[in-house]
Amino acid sequence: MKYAVIDIGSNSVRLLLWADGHTLCKKVNTTRLAEGLTFTGKLSREAMERTAAAIAGFAKEAEREGAERLYAFATAAVRSSKNGADFVQLVKDLCGIEVDVVAGQEEAELGLTGALGGQDGGIIDVGGASSEVTVGKGGKIIYAVSADIGAVRLKDACGEDRQKLEKFIAEKIAVYGQVPHCEMTAIGGTATSLAALEYAVEPYDPARIHGTLLHAERILFWADKLLSMPQAERLKLKGMDKKRADILGGAALLLYSVICFIGAEEVRISEQDNLEGYLFRKIRVSL
């Protein structure tokens, strides 16, 4: 059976097509659903409409590709906004898709399942509006915390003011407390985009990114470099995701801060994440 999963994130909408135990393709459309959410507590009409249009486009593509089951889930931007229910209804009215809004801890668990497939270890997922740290051991989740901070929220709240960024990050990630020590894997657009810069991967190639290592000092290097560069110069960097260039410096600083906070020295990058995690859960439920 061929499956399609749509992840409605705070920064982008992603599509996974999967069949016979293999990923057929992954696609992304950056829509910035969480843009302005920090100030108003609500999703803007413009952001909702462009995101809903992206979902509808992916749904049509999944149908053309012969997907027999389609699932869609939303994360921090929708669950934390005052008008998240309006967005869910907008999507349903536009293309008939029922959006599952997942809780923060559930999002963390999905990321762990997708990236590690039940193996022991931990994940860090810096998203657009939230960031999750999750640890599994012996087939069980022993730690899962979602912090109310992400790349888009950082840009909205602090711009590129280094002092403001550091203060805001420190306040928000304190919620993680004591994290069990283990090998950590980083998932999500921030991690994969930084790996593409570190290894100068252009055009973007998931096979070259998956499994690579990023040391904490190299993540800090990229945070320093990106935050000190004008946007025009960032766009010239080999491996830069053009649609993420304006938020990647702050996001890199956030990822570095989380890694240091939990006492890790490096992270392994995974192309598998909560998209696969959500699908695996749905498949198990339907068996």
C-alpha positions as CSV (number, residue, x, y, z in Angstrom):
1,M,0.0,0.0,0.0
2,K,1.2,3.5,-0.8
3,Y,0.9,6.1,2.0
4,A,1.1,9.9,2.1
5,V,1.7,12.0,5.2
6,I,1.6,15.8,5.3
7,D,3.4,17.5,8.2
8,I,2.1,21.0,8.8
9,G,4.9,22.7,10.6
10,S,5.4,26.2,11.9
11,N,7.9,27.1,9.1
12,S,7.1,24.7,6.3
13,V,4.7,22.0,5.0
14,R,6.2,18.7,4.1
15,L,5.0,15.7,2.1
16,L,6.1,12.1,2.6
17,L,5.3,9.4,0.0
18,W,6.0,5.9,1.3
19,A,5.4,2.3,0.2
20,D,6.7,-1.2,0.8
21,G,9.0,-0.1,3.6
22,H,10.7,2.7,1.7
23,T,10.5,6.4,1.3
24,L,9.6,7.3,-2.3
25,C,10.1,11.0,-1.9
26,K,9.9,13.9,0.5
27,K,9.0,17.4,-0.6
28,V,8.8,20.8,1.3
29,N,7.0,24.1,0.8
30,T,8.1,26.9,3.1
31,T,4.9,28.8,4.2
32,R,5.9,30.4,7.5
33,L,2.6,29.5,9.2
34,A,3.9,30.8,12.6
35,E,5.0,34.2,11.2
36,G,3.8,36.9,13.7
37,L,2.4,34.3,16.2
38,T,4.7,35.5,18.9
39,F,3.2,38.9,19.0
40,T,-0.5,38.2,18.4
41,G,-1.0,34.7,19.7
42,K,-2.9,34.1,16.4
43,L,-2.2,32.8,13.0
44,S,-2.5,35.5,10.4
45,R,-5.0,35.1,7.6
46,E,-2.3,35.3,5.0
47,A,-0.2,32.6,6.6
48,M,-3.2,30.3,7.0
49,E,-4.3,30.7,3.4
50,R,-0.8,30.1,1.9
51,T,-0.3,27.1,4.2
52,A,-3.7,25.6,3.4
53,A,-3.0,26.1,-0.4
54,A,0.3,24.2,0.1
55,I,-1.5,21.4,1.8
56,A,-4.1,21.2,-0.9
57,G,-1.3,21.0,-3.5
58,F,0.4,18.2,-1.7
59,A,-2.9,16.3,-1.4
60,K,-3.4,16.5,-5.1
61,E,0.1,15.3,-5.7
62,A,-0.4,12.4,-3.4
63,E,-3.6,11.5,-5.3
64,R,-1.8,11.7,-8.6
65,E,0.9,9.4,-7.3
66,G,-1.6,6.8,-6.2
67,A,-1.5,7.2,-2.5
68,E,-4.3,5.0,-0.9
69,R,-4.1,6.6,2.5
70,L,-3.3,10.2,3.4
71,Y,-2.7,11.6,6.9
72,A,-2.1,15.1,7.9
73,F,-0.9,16.4,11.3
74,A,0.0,19.9,12.6
75,T,2.4,20.9,15.4
76,A,3.3,23.9,17.5
77,A,1.9,26.8,15.5
78,V,-1.6,25.3,15.3
79,R,-1.7,23.9,18.8
80,S,-0.5,27.1,20.5
81,S,-2.5,29.6,18.5
82,K,-5.8,31.1,19.6
83,N,-7.3,30.4,16.2
84,G,-5.8,27.0,15.4
85,A,-9.3,25.6,15.1
86,D,-10.1,28.1,12.4
87,F,-7.0,26.9,10.4
88,V,-8.1,23.3,10.8
89,Q,-11.5,24.2,9.4
90,L,-10.0,26.2,6.6
91,V,-8.0,23.2,5.4
92,K,-11.1,20.9,5.7
93,D,-13.2,23.4,3.7
94,L,-10.5,23.8,1.0
95,C,-9.5,20.2,0.4
96,G,-11.5,17.9,2.7
97,I,-8.5,16.9,4.8
98,E,-8.9,16.3,8.6
99,V,-5.8,17.7,10.4
100,D,-4.6,16.0,13.5
101,V,-3.2,18.6,15.9
102,V,-0.6,16.8,18.0
103,A,0.5,17.7,21.5
104,G,4.0,18.8,22.4
105,Q,5.0,15.5,24.1
106,E,3.4,13.5,21.3
107,E,5.4,15.5,18.7
108,A,8.6,14.6,20.7
109,E,7.7,10.9,20.7
110,L,6.9,10.9,17.0
111,G,10.3,12.4,16.3
112,L,12.1,9.8,18.3
113,T,10.1,6.9,16.7
114,G,10.9,8.3,13.2
115,A,14.6,8.9,13.7
116,L,15.6,6.0,15.9
117,G,12.9,3.4,15.2
118,G,12.7,2.1,18.7
119,Q,16.5,2.1,19.4
120,D,17.9,3.7,22.5
121,G,19.0,7.3,22.3
122,G,17.8,10.8,22.2
123,I,16.6,13.4,19.6
124,I,16.7,17.2,19.4
125,D,14.2,18.7,17.1
126,V,14.5,22.5,16.6
127,G,11.3,23.5,14.8
128,G,9.7,26.7,13.8
129,A,7.7,27.4,16.9
130,S,8.8,24.7,19.4
131,S,11.8,22.5,20.1
132,E,11.6,19.0,21.5
133,V,14.2,16.9,23.4
134,T,13.2,13.2,23.7
135,V,15.1,10.1,25.1
136,G,14.1,6.5,24.7
137,K,15.5,3.4,26.5
138,G,14.5,-0.2,26.3
139,G,11.7,0.6,23.9
140,K,10.1,3.2,26.2
141,I,10.1,7.0,26.3
142,I,11.9,8.0,29.5
143,Y,12.1,11.7,28.8
144,A,10.1,14.0,26.5
145,V,9.9,17.8,26.9
146,S,8.7,20.4,24.3
147,A,10.0,24.0,24.8
148,D,8.0,27.0,23.5
149,I,10.8,28.2,21.2
150,G,11.8,27.7,17.6
151,A,13.4,29.4,14.6
152,V,10.4,31.5,13.5
153,R,9.5,32.5,17.1
154,L,13.1,33.6,17.6
155,K,13.1,35.7,14.5
156,D,9.8,37.3,15.5
157,A,10.9,38.0,19.1
158,C,14.5,38.9,18.7
159,G,15.4,39.6,15.1
160,E,19.1,39.1,14.9
161,D,20.1,40.9,18.1
162,R,22.6,38.5,19.6
163,Q,22.1,39.6,23.2
164,K,18.3,39.3,22.9
165,L,18.6,35.9,21.3
166,E,20.8,34.5,24.0
167,K,18.6,35.8,26.8
168,F,15.4,34.5,25.1
169,I,16.9,31.1,24.4
170,A,18.3,30.7,28.0
171,E,14.9,31.5,29.5
172,K,13.0,29.1,27.2
173,I,15.2,26.0,27.3
174,A,15.4,26.0,31.1
175,V,12.3,23.9,30.9
176,Y,14.4,20.9,29.8
177,G,15.8,20.5,33.3
178,Q,17.9,17.3,33.7
179,V,18.1,15.3,30.5
180,P,19.3,11.7,30.6
181,H,22.7,11.4,29.1
182,C,22.8,9.5,25.8
183,E,23.9,9.8,22.2
184,M,21.8,12.5,20.5
185,T,20.4,12.7,17.0
186,A,19.2,16.0,15.5
187,I,16.2,16.1,13.2
188,G,14.3,18.9,11.4
189,G,15.1,21.7,9.0
190,T,17.6,23.5,11.2
191,A,19.8,20.5,11.7
192,T,19.7,19.3,8.1
193,S,20.3,22.8,6.7
194,L,23.3,23.3,8.9
195,A,24.7,19.9,7.8
196,A,24.2,21.0,4.2
197,L,26.3,24.2,4.9
198,E,28.9,22.3,6.9
199,Y,29.5,19.7,4.1
200,A,28.7,22.1,1.2
201,V,26.0,19.9,-0.2
202,E,24.5,21.6,-3.2
203,P,22.1,20.7,-4.6
204,Y,20.5,19.3,-1.5
205,D,20.9,15.5,-1.3
206,P,19.2,13.7,1.6
207,A,21.5,10.7,1.2
208,R,24.6,12.8,1.7
209,I,23.1,14.5,4.8
210,H,21.7,11.5,6.6
211,G,24.1,10.1,9.2
212,T,26.5,13.0,9.2
213,L,27.9,14.5,12.4
214,L,27.8,18.1,13.6
215,H,30.0,19.0,16.5
216,A,28.8,21.7,18.9
217,E,31.7,24.1,18.1
218,R,30.9,23.9,14.4
219,I,27.2,24.7,15.1
220,L,28.4,27.7,17.1
221,F,30.7,28.6,14.2
222,W,27.8,28.7,11.8
223,A,25.6,30.7,14.3
224,D,28.4,33.3,14.6
225,K,29.0,33.4,10.9
226,L,25.4,33.7,9.8
227,L,24.4,36.2,12.5
228,S,27.3,38.5,11.4
229,M,26.5,38.3,7.7
230,P,24.0,40.3,5.7
231,Q,21.2,38.3,4.0
232,A,22.7,38.8,0.5
233,E,25.9,37.2,1.6
234,R,24.2,34.3,3.3
235,L,22.4,33.5,0.1
236,K,25.7,33.0,-1.7
237,L,26.9,30.2,0.7
238,K,27.2,26.8,-0.8
239,G,24.5,24.5,0.6
240,M,22.3,27.4,1.9
241,D,18.6,26.8,1.9
242,K,17.4,30.1,0.4
243,K,14.1,30.0,2.1
244,R,15.7,29.4,5.5
245,A,18.6,31.9,5.3
246,D,17.0,34.6,7.4
247,I,16.2,32.4,10.3
248,L,19.1,29.9,10.3
249,G,21.5,32.0,12.4
250,G,19.2,32.2,15.3
251,A,18.1,28.6,14.9
252,A,21.8,27.5,14.9
253,L,22.4,29.4,18.2
254,L,19.3,27.7,19.6
255,L,20.5,24.2,18.6
256,Y,24.0,24.9,20.0
257,S,22.5,26.1,23.3
258,V,20.3,23.0,23.6
259,I,23.2,20.7,22.9
260,C,25.3,22.5,25.6
261,F,22.4,22.6,28.1
262,I,22.0,18.8,28.0
263,G,25.7,18.2,28.1
264,A,26.3,16.7,24.6
265,E,29.3,17.5,22.4
266,E,27.9,16.5,19.0
267,V,24.7,15.3,17.2
268,R,24.1,12.9,14.4
269,I,21.8,14.2,11.7
270,S,18.8,12.2,10.6
271,E,16.6,12.7,7.6
272,Q,14.0,10.6,9.2
273,D,11.8,12.4,11.7
274,N,8.3,12.9,12.9
275,L,6.9,12.3,9.4
276,E,8.0,8.7,9.5
277,G,7.1,8.5,13.2
278,Y,3.5,9.6,12.5
279,L,3.2,7.1,9.6
280,F,4.7,4.2,11.6
281,R,2.2,4.9,14.4
282,K,-0.7,5.0,12.0
283,I,0.3,1.8,10.3
284,R,0.6,0.0,13.6
285,V,-2.9,1.3,14.7
286,S,-4.4,0.1,11.4
287,L,-2.9,-3.4,11.5
